[in-house]
Amino acid sequence: MGIGSGIALVVIGAILVFAINIDTGGFVDLDLIGYILMGAGALVFLISLVLLTRRRQTESLTRSAVDPATGERITRQSVSDNDPIA
């Protein structure tokens, strides 16, 4: 599920709450189902945004050593991207 799924759930829930006026005889409350779908859609949307921002972090590692032959300090830096897609 992603951002699009969250938006779709919110839209379907809003349609059930605000656009459909069907009497189901008290067996199923379409307004309650619509509010539940809108809440679930908002939750999925927020979780997707949080995971999207966490995925783009990078890590930097710096290693330094001394060359035994010359006594010169050698520094190497590597940057890794935690994005599993790229």
N, CA, C and O atoms as a printed pandas DataFrame, in Angstrom:
     atom_number atom_name residue_name chain_id  residue_number  x_coord  y_coord  z_coord
0              1         N          MET        A               1    0.844   -1.177    0.000
1              2        CA          MET        A               1    0.000    0.000    0.000
2              3         C          MET        A               1    0.886    1.235    0.000
3              4         O          MET        A               1    1.974    1.250    0.575
4              5         N          GLY        A               2    0.401    2.235   -0.642
5              6        CA          GLY        A               2    1.180    3.453   -0.701
6              7         C          GLY        A               2    0.312    4.681   -0.586
7              8         O          GLY        A               2   -0.808    4.643   -0.076
8              9         N          ILE        A               3    0.860    5.761   -1.071
9             10        CA          ILE        A               3    0.162    7.036   -0.982
10            11         C          ILE        A               3   -1.142    6.984   -1.786
11            12         O          ILE        A               3   -2.172    7.483   -1.333
12            13         N          GLY        A               4   -1.095    6.390   -2.961
13            14        CA          GLY        A               4   -2.293    6.288   -3.791
14            15         C          GLY        A               4   -3.382    5.449   -3.148
15            16         O          GLY        A               4   -4.565    5.770   -3.264
16            17         N          SER        A               5   -2.995    4.382   -2.473
17            18        CA          SER        A               5   -3.978    3.541   -1.784
18            19         C          SER        A               5   -4.648    4.298   -0.648
19            20         O          SER        A               5   -5.854    4.171   -0.439
20            21         N          GLY        A               6   -3.877    5.078    0.079
21            22        CA          GLY        A               6   -4.443    5.878    1.161
22            23         C          GLY        A               6   -5.444    6.897    0.646
23            24         O          GLY        A               6   -6.509    7.086    1.233
24            25         N          ILE        A               7   -5.097    7.549   -0.449
25            26        CA          ILE        A               7   -6.012    8.533   -1.042
26            27         C          ILE        A               7   -7.273    7.838   -1.539
27            28         O          ILE        A               7   -8.374    8.361   -1.368
28            29         N          ALA        A               8   -7.124    6.659   -2.157
29            30        CA          ALA        A               8   -8.289    5.924   -2.660
30            31         C          ALA        A               8   -9.219    5.524   -1.516
31            32         O          ALA        A               8  -10.438    5.611   -1.659
32            33         N          LEU        A               9   -8.667    5.089   -0.391
33            34        CA          LEU        A               9   -9.500    4.724    0.753
34            35         C          LEU        A               9  -10.258    5.933    1.296
35            36         O          LEU        A               9  -11.427    5.817    1.663
36            37         N          VAL        A              10   -9.609    7.076    1.350
37            38        CA          VAL        A              10  -10.270    8.291    1.825
38            39         C          VAL        A              10  -11.414    8.670    0.883
39            40         O          VAL        A              10  -12.492    9.048    1.341
40            41         N          VAL        A              11  -11.188    8.574   -0.414
41            42        CA          VAL        A              11  -12.218    8.936   -1.393
42            43         C          VAL        A              11  -13.403    7.973   -1.309
43            44         O          VAL        A              11  -14.553    8.410   -1.313
44            45         N          ILE        A              12  -13.138    6.687   -1.233
45            46        CA          ILE        A              12  -14.231    5.707   -1.129
46            47         C          ILE        A              12  -15.023    5.921    0.158
47            48         O          ILE        A              12  -16.252    5.849    0.155
48            49         N          GLY        A              13  -14.321    6.182    1.252
49            50        CA          GLY        A              13  -15.008    6.457    2.509
50            51         C          GLY        A              13  -15.858    7.708    2.445
51            52         O          GLY        A              13  -16.970    7.730    2.972
52            53         N          ALA        A              14  -15.348    8.754    1.803
53            54        CA          ALA        A              14  -16.111    9.998    1.678
54            55         C          ALA        A              14  -17.351    9.795    0.808
55            56         O          ALA        A              14  -18.400   10.378    1.080
56            57         N          ILE        A              15  -17.237    8.985   -0.217
57            58        CA          ILE        A              15  -18.402    8.686   -1.048
58            59         C          ILE        A              15  -19.457    7.957   -0.225
59            60         O          ILE        A              15  -20.644    8.270   -0.319
60            61         N          LEU        A              16  -19.030    6.985    0.579
61            62        CA          LEU        A              16  -19.991    6.254    1.408
62            63         C          LEU        A              16  -20.667    7.162    2.436
63            64         O          LEU        A              16  -21.856    7.001    2.711
64            65         N          VAL        A              17  -19.930    8.104    3.000
65            66        CA          VAL        A              17  -20.494    8.962    4.043
66            67         C          VAL        A              17  -21.369   10.059    3.459
67            68         O          VAL        A              17  -22.488   10.271    3.927
68            69         N          PHE        A              18  -20.878   10.756    2.448
69            70        CA          PHE        A              18  -21.537   11.982    2.010
70            71         C          PHE        A              18  -22.406   11.833    0.762
71            72         O          PHE        A              18  -23.292   12.660    0.547
72            73         N          ALA        A              19  -22.189   10.823   -0.061
73            74        CA          ALA        A              19  -22.896   10.774   -1.337
74            75         C          ALA        A              19  -23.963    9.691   -1.413
75            76         O          ALA        A              19  -24.885    9.800   -2.220
76            77         N          ILE        A              20  -23.863    8.668   -0.608
77            78        CA          ILE        A              20  -24.808    7.557   -0.709
78            79         C          ILE        A              20  -25.780    7.619    0.461
79            80         O          ILE        A              20  -25.373    7.652    1.622
80            81         N          ASN        A              21  -27.068    7.634    0.141
81            82        CA          ASN        A              21  -28.119    7.638    1.153
82            83         C          ASN        A              21  -29.026    6.430    0.930
83            84         O          ASN        A              21  -30.132    6.564    0.406
84            85         N          ILE        A              22  -28.554    5.263    1.327
85            86        CA          ILE        A              22  -29.307    4.025    1.165
86            87         C          ILE        A              22  -29.677    3.511    2.551
87            88         O          ILE        A              22  -28.836    3.460    3.448
88            89         N          ASP        A              23  -30.929    3.134    2.718
89            90        CA          ASP        A              23  -31.382    2.564    3.983
90            91         C          ASP        A              23  -31.186    1.055    3.920
91            92         O          ASP        A              23  -31.841    0.364    3.138
92            93         N          THR        A              24  -30.278    0.550    4.753
93            94        CA          THR        A              24  -29.991   -0.878    4.767
94            95         C          THR        A              24  -30.779   -1.611    5.842
95            96         O          THR        A              24  -30.515   -2.787    6.096
96            97         N          GLY        A              25  -31.716   -0.967    6.465
97            98        CA          GLY        A              25  -32.537   -1.609    7.471
98            99         C          GLY        A              25  -31.836   -1.790    8.807
99           100         O          GLY        A              25  -32.223   -2.657    9.590
100          101         N          GLY        A              26  -30.839   -1.011    9.078
101          102        CA          GLY        A              26  -30.141   -1.106   10.354
102          103         C          GLY        A              26  -29.121   -2.228   10.436
103          104         O          GLY        A              26  -28.446   -2.368   11.457
104          105         N          PHE        A              27  -28.993   -3.021    9.398
105          106        CA          PHE        A              27  -28.047   -4.137    9.420
106          107         C          PHE        A              27  -26.607   -3.661    9.237
107          108         O          PHE        A              27  -25.702   -4.123    9.931
108          109         N          VAL        A              28  -26.400   -2.734    8.300
109          110        CA          VAL        A              28  -25.063   -2.197    8.022
110          111         C          VAL        A              28  -25.160   -0.684    8.041
111          112         O          VAL        A              28  -26.020   -0.102    7.381
112          113         N          ASP        A              29  -24.285   -0.054    8.791
113          114        CA          ASP        A              29  -24.241    1.407    8.842
114          115         C          ASP        A              29  -23.167    1.894    7.865
115          116         O          ASP        A              29  -21.975    1.840    8.168
116          117         N          LEU        A              30  -23.592    2.364    6.706
117          118        CA          LEU        A              30  -22.636    2.794    5.680
118          119         C          LEU        A              30  -21.847    4.027    6.112
119          120         O          LEU        A              30  -20.700    4.197    5.700
120          121         N          ASP        A              31  -22.439    4.885    6.931
121          122        CA          ASP        A              31  -21.697    6.050    7.425
122          123         C          ASP        A              31  -20.517    5.614    8.283
123          124         O          ASP        A              31  -19.420    6.156    8.144
124          125         N          LEU        A              32  -20.723    4.652    9.158
125          126        CA          LEU        A              32  -19.637    4.168   10.010
126          127         C          LEU        A              32  -18.536    3.517    9.183
127          128         O          LEU        A              32  -17.351    3.736    9.432
128          129         N          ILE        A              33  -18.932    2.721    8.203
129          130        CA          ILE        A              33  -17.933    2.092    7.327
130          131         C          ILE        A              33  -17.162    3.165    6.563
131          132         O          ILE        A              33  -15.951    3.037    6.382
132          133         N          GLY        A              34  -17.835    4.213    6.116
133          134        CA          GLY        A              34  -17.157    5.303    5.412
134          135         C          GLY        A              34  -16.164    6.033    6.295
135          136         O          GLY        A              34  -15.056    6.351    5.862
136          137         N          TYR        A              35  -16.564    6.302    7.544
137          138        CA          TYR        A              35  -15.628    6.961    8.462
138          139         C          TYR        A              35  -14.427    6.066    8.778
139          140         O          TYR        A              35  -13.304    6.554    8.900
140          141         N          ILE        A              36  -14.659    4.773    8.908
141          142        CA          ILE        A              36  -13.546    3.840    9.157
142          143         C          ILE        A              36  -12.601    3.829    7.961
143          144         O          ILE        A              36  -11.383    3.857    8.136
144          145         N          LEU        A              37  -13.148    3.788    6.744
145          146        CA          LEU        A              37  -12.297    3.815    5.549
146          147         C          LEU        A              37  -11.517    5.120    5.435
147          148         O          LEU        A              37  -10.350    5.102    5.045
148          149         N          MET        A              38  -12.132    6.242    5.766
149          150        CA          MET        A              38  -11.404    7.519    5.715
150          151         C          MET        A              38  -10.284    7.557    6.751
151          152         O          MET        A              38   -9.196    8.056    6.466
152          153         N          GLY        A              39  -10.539    7.038    7.943
153          154        CA          GLY        A              39   -9.485    6.985    8.959
154          155         C          GLY        A              39   -8.350    6.068    8.555
155          156         O          GLY        A              39   -7.178    6.402    8.732
156          157         N          ALA        A              40   -8.700    4.896    8.005
157          158        CA          ALA        A              40   -7.663    3.966    7.555
158          159         C          ALA        A              40   -6.869    4.554    6.402
159          160         O          ALA        A              40   -5.655    4.366    6.330
160          161         N          GLY        A              41   -7.534    5.261    5.505
161          162        CA          GLY        A              41   -6.839    5.895    4.384
162          163         C          GLY        A              41   -5.871    6.974    4.848
163          164         O          GLY        A              41   -4.760    7.088    4.329
164          165         N          ALA        A              42   -6.296    7.765    5.826
165          166        CA          ALA        A              42   -5.403    8.799    6.365
166          167         C          ALA        A              42   -4.198    8.161    7.050
167          168         O          ALA        A              42   -3.079    8.660    6.931
168          169         N          LEU        A              43   -4.422    7.066    7.761
169          170        CA          LEU        A              43   -3.325    6.372    8.436
170          171         C          LEU        A              43   -2.344    5.778    7.426
171          172         O          LEU        A              43   -1.132    5.903    7.597
172          173         N          VAL        A              44   -2.855    5.137    6.380
173          174        CA          VAL        A              44   -1.987    4.564    5.339
174          175         C          VAL        A              44   -1.206    5.676    4.646
175          176         O          VAL        A              44   -0.021    5.510    4.359
176          177         N          PHE        A              45   -1.850    6.797    4.376
177          178        CA          PHE        A              45   -1.177    7.930    3.730
178          179         C          PHE        A              45   -0.024    8.444    4.589
179          180         O          PHE        A              45    1.076    8.664    4.083
180          181         N          LEU        A              46   -0.270    8.637    5.889
181          182        CA          LEU        A              46    0.782    9.145    6.781
182          183         C          LEU        A              46    1.930    8.151    6.938
183          184         O          LEU        A              46    3.096    8.546    6.933
184          185         N          ILE        A              47    1.612    6.878    7.077
185          186        CA          ILE        A              47    2.669    5.862    7.204
186          187         C          ILE        A              47    3.508    5.811    5.930
187          188         O          ILE        A              47    4.730    5.676    6.001
188          189         N          SER        A              48    2.870    5.915    4.774
189          190        CA          SER        A              48    3.609    5.912    3.507
190          191         C          SER        A              48    4.543    7.110    3.405
191          192         O          SER        A              48    5.666    6.979    2.918
192          193         N          LEU        A              49    4.090    8.283    3.862
193          194        CA          LEU        A              49    4.961    9.458    3.839
194          195         C          LEU        A              49    6.157    9.294    4.762
195          196         O          LEU        A              49    7.274    9.668    4.403
196          197         N          VAL        A              50    5.934    8.735    5.952
197          198        CA          VAL        A              50    7.027    8.524    6.897
198          199         C          VAL        A              50    8.045    7.548    6.318
199          200         O          VAL        A              50    9.249    7.793    6.396
200          201         N          LEU        A              51    7.577    6.447    5.740
201          202        CA          LEU        A              51    8.496    5.469    5.170
202          203         C          LEU        A              51    9.226    6.029    3.959
203          204         O          LEU        A              51   10.378    5.673    3.715
204          205         N          LEU        A              52    8.580    6.888    3.209
205          206        CA          LEU        A              52    9.223    7.495    2.047
206          207         C          LEU        A              52   10.362    8.421    2.473
207          208         O          LEU        A              52   11.413    8.440    1.832
208          209         N          THR        A              53   10.164    9.183    3.542
209          210        CA          THR        A              53   11.229   10.085    3.984
210          211         C          THR        A              53   12.366    9.326    4.664
211          212         O          THR        A              53   13.518    9.752    4.579
212          213         N          ARG        A              54   12.075    8.228    5.329
213          214        CA          ARG        A              54   13.137    7.449    5.980
214          215         C          ARG        A              54   13.977    6.710    4.963
215          216         O          ARG        A              54   15.148    6.436    5.225
216          217         N          ARG        A              55   13.425    6.382    3.822
217          218        CA          ARG        A              55   14.128    5.587    2.817
218          219         C          ARG        A              55   15.264    6.361    2.174
219          220         O          ARG        A              55   16.194    5.752    1.645
220          221         N          ARG        A              56   15.215    7.678    2.203
221          222        CA          ARG        A              56   16.177    8.503    1.479
222          223         C          ARG        A              56   17.381    8.935    2.312
223          224         O          ARG        A              56   18.082    9.868    1.922
224          225         N          GLN        A              57   17.635    8.302    3.417
225          226        CA          GLN        A              57   18.762    8.686    4.257
226          227         C          GLN        A              57   20.057    8.084    3.704
227          228         O          GLN        A              57   20.048    7.025    3.075
228          229         N          THR        A              58   21.155    8.772    3.949
229          230        CA          THR        A              58   22.463    8.269    3.547
230          231         C          THR        A              58   23.352    8.173    4.772
231          232         O          THR        A              58   23.146    8.861    5.771
232          233         N          GLU        A              59   24.338    7.309    4.672
233          234        CA          GLU        A              59   25.301    7.153    5.748
234          235         C          GLU        A              59   26.693    7.473    5.210
235          236         O          GLU        A              59   27.008    7.179    4.056
236          237         N          SER        A              60   27.511    8.070    6.050
237          238        CA          SER        A              60   28.867    8.422    5.676
238          239         C          SER        A              60   29.832    7.743    6.638
239          240         O          SER        A              60   29.638    7.770    7.854
240          241         N          LEU        A              61   30.880    7.130    6.077
241          242        CA          LEU        A              61   31.873    6.433    6.887
242          243         C          LEU        A              61   33.254    6.958    6.506
243          244         O          LEU        A              61   33.613    6.973    5.329
244          245         N          THR        A              62   34.023    7.385    7.497
245          246        CA          THR        A              62   35.364    7.886    7.262
246          247         C          THR        A              62   36.361    6.995    7.983
247          248         O          THR        A              62   36.243    6.752    9.184
248          249         N          ARG        A              63   37.351    6.508    7.228
249          250        CA          ARG        A              63   38.407    5.679    7.816
250          251         C          ARG        A              63   39.741    6.378    7.616
251          252         O          ARG        A              63   40.020    6.933    6.553
252          253         N          SER        A              64   40.544    6.341    8.640
253          254        CA          SER        A              64   41.872    6.926    8.512
254          255         C          SER        A              64   42.901    5.923    9.018
255          256         O          SER        A              64   42.660    5.174    9.965
256          257         N          ALA        A              65   44.033    5.933    8.367
257          258        CA          ALA        A              65   45.125    5.030    8.724
258          259         C          ALA        A              65   46.448    5.743    8.445
259          260         O          ALA        A              65   46.475    6.779    7.780
260          261         N          VAL        A              66   47.516    5.195    8.944
261          262        CA          VAL        A              66   48.852    5.749    8.729
262          263         C          VAL        A              66   49.623    4.778    7.843
263          264         O          VAL        A              66   49.719    3.587    8.139
264          265         N          ASP        A              67   50.170    5.307    6.750
265          266        CA          ASP        A              67   50.962    4.487    5.841
266          267         C          ASP        A              67   52.283    4.156    6.541
267          268         O          ASP        A              67   53.029    5.065    6.904
268          269         N          PRO        A              68   52.583    2.859    6.735
269          270        CA          PRO        A              68   53.808    2.511    7.476
270          271         C          PRO        A              68   55.099    2.886    6.745
271          272         O          PRO        A              68   56.127    3.103    7.386
272          273         N          ALA        A              69   55.059    2.965    5.429
273          274        CA          ALA        A              69   56.279    3.268    4.676
274          275         C          ALA        A              69   56.630    4.747    4.752
275          276         O          ALA        A              69   57.802    5.092    4.903
276          277         N          THR        A              70   55.644    5.622    4.652
277          278        CA          THR        A              70   55.933    7.052    4.604
278          279         C          THR        A              70   55.529    7.786    5.879
279          280         O          THR        A              70   55.978    8.908    6.111
280          281         N          GLY        A              71   54.702    7.180    6.694
281          282        CA          GLY        A              71   54.213    7.845    7.897
282          283         C          GLY        A              71   53.125    8.856    7.603
283          284         O          GLY        A              71   52.757    9.650    8.469
284          285         N          GLU        A              72   52.609    8.830    6.381
285          286        CA          GLU        A              72   51.579    9.780    5.974
286          287         C          GLU        A              72   50.191    9.252    6.378
287          288         O          GLU        A              72   49.908    8.058    6.287
288          289         N          ARG        A              73   49.360   10.164    6.816
289          290        CA          ARG        A              73   47.988    9.791    7.210
290          291         C          ARG        A              73   47.120    9.712    5.956
291          292         O          ARG        A              73   47.107   10.632    5.139
292          293         N          ILE        A              74   46.395    8.598    5.816
293          294        CA          ILE        A              74   45.512    8.361    4.675
294          295         C          ILE        A              74   44.077    8.363    5.193
295          296         O          ILE        A              74   43.757    7.665    6.155
296          297         N          THR        A              75   43.217    9.151    4.553
297          298        CA          THR        A              75   41.806    9.230    4.945
298          299         C          THR        A              75   40.962    8.831    3.756
299          300         O          THR        A              75   41.138    9.350    2.654
300          301         N          ARG        A              76   40.040    7.900    3.983
301          302        CA          ARG        A              76   39.111    7.471    2.944
302          303         C          ARG        A              76   37.691    7.656    3.449
303          304         O          ARG        A              76   37.366    7.307    4.583
304          305         N          GLN        A              77   36.862    8.205    2.597
305          306        CA          GLN        A              77   35.474    8.435    2.966
306          307         C          GLN        A              77   34.582    7.725    1.955
307          308         O          GLN        A              77   34.786    7.825    0.745
308          309         N          SER        A              78   33.585    7.004    2.477
309          310        CA          SER        A              78   32.612    6.346    1.597
310          311         C          SER        A              78   31.211    6.759    2.036
311          312         O          SER        A              78   30.920    6.888    3.225
312          313         N          VAL        A              79   30.371    6.956    1.054
313          314        CA          VAL        A              79   28.985    7.342    1.304
314          315         C          VAL        A              79   28.097    6.240    0.742
315          316         O          VAL        A              79   28.227    5.869   -0.425
316          317         N          SER        A              80   27.197    5.718    1.568
317          318        CA          SER        A              80   26.268    4.696    1.095
318          319         C          SER        A              80   24.855    5.237    1.195
319          320         O          SER        A              80   24.498    5.929    2.149
320          321         N          ASP        A              81   24.065    4.908    0.197
321          322        CA          ASP        A              81   22.668    5.326    0.152
322          323         C          ASP        A              81   21.814    4.156    0.616
323          324         O          ASP        A              81   21.951    3.045    0.103
324          325         N          ASN        A              82   20.929    4.396    1.588
325          326        CA          ASN        A              82   20.093    3.337    2.128
326          327         C          ASN        A              82   18.834    3.097    1.313
327          328         O          ASN        A              82   17.952    2.361    1.754
328          329         N          ASP        A              83   18.728    3.697    0.140
329          330        CA          ASP        A              83   17.543    3.533   -0.684
330          331         C          ASP        A              83   17.598    2.146   -1.330
331          332         O          ASP        A              83   18.471    1.900   -2.162
332          333         N          PRO        A              84   16.687    1.231   -0.968
333          334        CA          PRO        A              84   16.753   -0.121   -1.514
334          335         C          PRO        A              84   16.380   -0.189   -2.999
335          336         O          PRO        A              84   16.679   -1.176   -3.671
336          337         N          ILE        A              85   15.733    0.850   -3.504
337          338        CA          ILE        A              85   15.314    0.839   -4.909
338          339         C          ILE        A              85   16.478    1.183   -5.818
339          340         O          ILE        A              85   16.658    0.548   -6.857
340          341         N          ALA        A              86   17.268    2.174   -5.448
341          342        CA          ALA        A              86   18.351    2.647   -6.313
342          343         C          ALA        A              86   19.574    1.785   -6.191
343          344         O          ALA        A              86   20.580    2.044   -6.852
